[in-house]
Amino acid sequence: MTAKNPATLRKNLLSDRHIVLGAACSVFLPYVITAVLMVFFSVYVLCRSRTRKLIFAYRETYVLPLFGTVASLTAIVHGNWLGLVVGIGLTLALLFALYLRAVMTRLLFERMLSDACAMSLFGVAVAVIEKVVMRYYPLRYAPQCKSIYFNPNYFGTVCSLVIIICAYKVITRQEGTRRTYFIIAAVNALGIYLCGSMFAVVEVLVGVAVLLIMARRHKVLIIMLIAAAVGMFTVLLYPELLPKIIPRVGQAELTFNRRVRIWEASLQAIGTAPLFGRGGMSYHFLCEQYRATGQWPSYDPDFSLNLWHTHHAHNLILDPLLNFGVVGTALLAIYFARFAVSLIRNHYRHINPVASSLILAAMASSVVHGMVDMTLMWMQTGLLFLLILGGLGVLERKSERQEKKRFITLSDEQLHGIQSKTLDMIKYFKGFCERNGLTFFMCGGGCIGAVRNHGFIPWDDDLDVFMPREDYERLVGLWREQESGERYDLLKTDSERFCGNIFTTMVDRKTTAVRPQLAQLDIPQGLVIDIFPIDGCPADRGERRKQKLWAMVYSLFMSQVVPVKHGGIMAIGSRALLMLVPFASWRYKLWRLAERKMSKYKISDCTKITELCAGVGYMQNEYPADAFASAVMMPFEDTQLPVPVGYDAYLRIAFGDYMTPPPPEKQTTEHDLLFLDLENGSDIYRGDKFCVRAKRD
């Protein structure tokens, strides 16, 4: 065996694997060592060009410097020097969490979890020794053990998260390890008993229950619920057993009353500095000021101070507001909301649902515990939570790989075949419109192709058209009266059928082209031409805002799809709105109302025109009405197709310099297909290539 190059050894001295596993092990070392290692790791990854690029590839990264600046300046203004350290440390920790998300692989994630479980035994062993020592030398928290974690509740949170990890390891049936993780979970349950943290028991129960629900282990969940019911019944029969099962349960009322005193004092202090707070560890800072001056900040002159001295506000909502105010808390909420949106999205895409269930379980248990305590605001507990949260990166990369694998790559022959079939479709559509006096214009890539290429853009595979709203509304009725739908048909969502788009599509029933967003629908899955209505755009800015608002309501409830590409906040709000209107009949009435409201502005009464059924970005566009006053015919392959008379104004507003082709690397089709057959209709593929769920039902 030959020795490795010393330069290579230096380069790989701290690989991503070393950093992640080192961070995981540091959770279970004395907290001073944890603090030193975490500052070192955080600074190290920020100083390296490669890892810094990985971190700043996430959009949520850019709220953290702003958060750190606000938290630091606020602490300096108030003379809260410990808070200054906490603000800087929290910013570094959240940046490190993005590094974990960027570099985490499946094997590294599993190894990190296994190492964390093994290292947790050290903390419990220290607690056992501490318990023995307590028999002879009473300590501060007696009879509670804090082990190496500064505070018994921090110890309890670490044990709770480790038990949830063990449950994850057991249900994933990792070869030869189930018995080991049962033993580790039992040892950490002993740790919870020794630390005397009452709510750690609730944290475990909530976390494991969420894990089983989200991972769809319903049988195990039922067994767990039965066991819990038997336990509750036993306690009712033998109340003397309760203190032996739940630590310090006899002190529950006293502990809760202390929490109420802390919360009341925190609310008063928040009211005197609501925007920016006073920096990290504000409750501790204010307690020290109270010791020195006897003054507690209060916006209520009748507030009767009944202070309980401690380090933080013991609440997941109050503590950030007290420390960082509304501004800092909002920045933290944006940061974690983007994590949550990505996690939920990947979970419901079935991207390793068991792994995402673990992360959701850890989040749920931490939120529940956070209602009565703030145990995550500590370097060891917070780091363990962020390490689990880093598993999101595994899900995101797997999702990207699956997306790339499931789409077919069009050959030149297939692309030309699609263009030929689509050309036949537009000729047929043109003839129908001419027979019925309907106006339409080529739009998008078809319009650019007509003007610049006198045919298809060489790498494009579809055509879209605009129709004035009045003609658009007449189109479907006339088609159904005159056309059999045997070869070409029109698809538009109505009260009877959901078609998945917010516009009308003309479909070729003699071909099959399965798109991912429509693959579960029982509709003809062929080549399509998309038909978009154009509407009058009101000159009054207030009316225009109303029109766009109604257009977004229409888009959401007609498509019934959360717009995940338009930001985490919009995705969360959209999901909430869909949950509030769960029934198809209600959604139909709502989007029909929105359609009437947004399209009430007649083109003849307006100086501008807009498109409201083509996504949030396009509905911002406003085109001169005279650009669509009439159509002009332009050569397109072997025929003539209509474009707006003011096509230049339209195309420049919509696409900028449309006459300059994009660079060669971007000259590719952007339309994703799961399956393509240009010779056969989609009926023979129903239940196989599309509408798979319907077949299973």
C-alpha positions, 0 to 999 in steps of 0.5 A: 500500500502506498502512502497518500499525497500529503497535499491530498491529506491536507485537502481532505482533512475536514471533508463534508463527512468529517464535519457532519459526523463531528458535529453529530458527536459534539452534541453529546460532549460537554457543552463548552466543547460543543460550542467551540467545535460548532463555531469552528465548523461554521466559520470553516464552511463559510471561509471555504469557497466551495461550501460557501457557494453551496450555502448561498445557493439557497434563497433563504440564505439571504435573510440570515445576514439581515437577521444577524445584523438586526439581532446584533445591532439591537443587542448593542443598542441595549447593552445586551452583550450576551445577546450579541453573542447569541445573535451571532451564534444563532446566525452561524448555526442557521447558516451551518444548517443550510450547509448540512442540507446541501451536503447531506447524502442518504448514507451520511444521514443514516450514519449520522443518526446511528452515531447520534444514537450511540453517543447518547449513551454517554450522556445517560451514563453521566446522568446515572453517575450524577444520580449516585453522587446526589445521594451523598452531595445534593446538587442544584437541580436535585433530584433532577439530573442534567448530565452534560447539558447545562439544564435537565430540560435540555437533557430531556429534549436530547433523549426525546429526539434520540428515542424518535430517531430510534423509532425511525431506525426500527420502522425502516427495518435496517438489517440487524439493528432493531434490537440495538435501537430498542435498547438505546431507546430504553436507555434514553427513556431512563435518561428522561426519568433521571432528568425529571422533565415532565414534558419530555414524555409528551414530546416522545409520544407526539413525535413517535405518533407523528412519525407513525402517522406520516410513515403510514405505519397504522398498525403500529400506531394502533398498538401504541394507542392501545398501550397508551389507553391501557396505561391510562386505565391502569393509572386511573385504577392505581393513581399512586403509579403516576409519579413513578411513570411521569417524573415530577408530575406532582409539581405540575401545577407549581411548574405551570404557575411559574410558566404563567408568571414568565409569560406575563412578564415576557408579554409586558416586555415585548410590548415595550420593544415590539419591533426589534426586541432587545437581543438574544437571551432578553429574559435573562438580560432583563432579570439581571437588570431587575436585580440591579434596578428593581425595574421591569419594562412594562407597557401596562402601568397596572401590571403587578410584577410577579417575576420568576427568574430564569434564562428565557421566556419558555415559549416558542413564540414569546421568546423570539418576539422578546429577543428579536421583535416582530422584524427578527421573528418574521425573518426567522419564520421566512427561513424555517417556512422555506424548509417546511414547504420543501419538506411537505412538498417532497413528502407528498411526492412520496420521496422517501416518505419515512425519512421525511416523516422523521423530520416532520416528527422532530419538528412536531415534537419540538413545536409541542414542547416549545409551547411550554419551554424553549429547549431548542435555544441551546447549542446541543439541542438546537444542533441535534434538531438542525442535523435531523433537519439537514436530512431534507437535502437527501429528499431534495436531491432524490426528487431532482434525480427522479424528475430527471429520470422520469421524463423522456428525451425527445429525438430529432425524429420525435420532435419533427413528428410532434411539429408535423402533427401540431401543424395539422392541428393548427390548420384544422383549428384555423379552418374551424375559426374561419367558418365560424367567424372567430378571431385568434392570434398566434402567441408565445413561441408560435408567434415568435416562430412565425415572425422570426423563422416563418415556421416552428422555432427549431427546438420548440414542440408546441403552439399556443393561441390567443382569443379575445374573451368573447370569441373564447367563450363562444368557442367551446359551444360551437365546437360541441355543436359542430364537431364529433370529437373523434379526432380533435376535441376541446378540453375545458374544466367545468362542473362535470369534468376537471381537466387540470388547466386554467385555459382551454386545450385542443387535443389530438385524440389519435396521439398520446403525450402524457404530461406529469401535471395531468398524468393522474387525470382520466382525460384524453392525453394527446398532443395539444394546442393551448388556447388562452383568452385575452381580456381588457385591462382596466386603466384604474390601478385599484380596479387592476389590482382587483382584477389580478386578485380575482385572477389568482383566485380563479387560477388556484381554485380552477387548477386546484394546484398549489403554486410551489414555484412562486415562493414558500409564503404563497404556497402555504397560503394557497394550501390553506385556502384549498383546505378551507374550500375542500369540495369540488362543487364549492371550488367550481362556484368560486372560480366561476365567480372569479372568472366573471369578476376578472373578465368583466372589462371589455376589450373595446372599453380598454386601452390595454389588454392582458392575459389572465389564464397563463400564470402569475408572471404573465398576468402582470403584462399589459399590452396596447389594445391596438396591437390586437385590433386585427390579425395579419397573416404570416407564412408558417411552414406550408401555410399562413397563420394570423399574428397580432397586427402589433406583434412587435409591441406584444413580443417585446413586452412579453419576451424582450429581444425576441429576434435574437435566438438564445445561446445554443445551450438553451436551445432545447424544448422545455415541455416535459413528457412522461410518455409519447406515442404519435401513432396511437390514441391514449385510450389503450394506455389508460391505467398504465401510462396515465390515470394509474390511480383510477385503475387501482381503484 
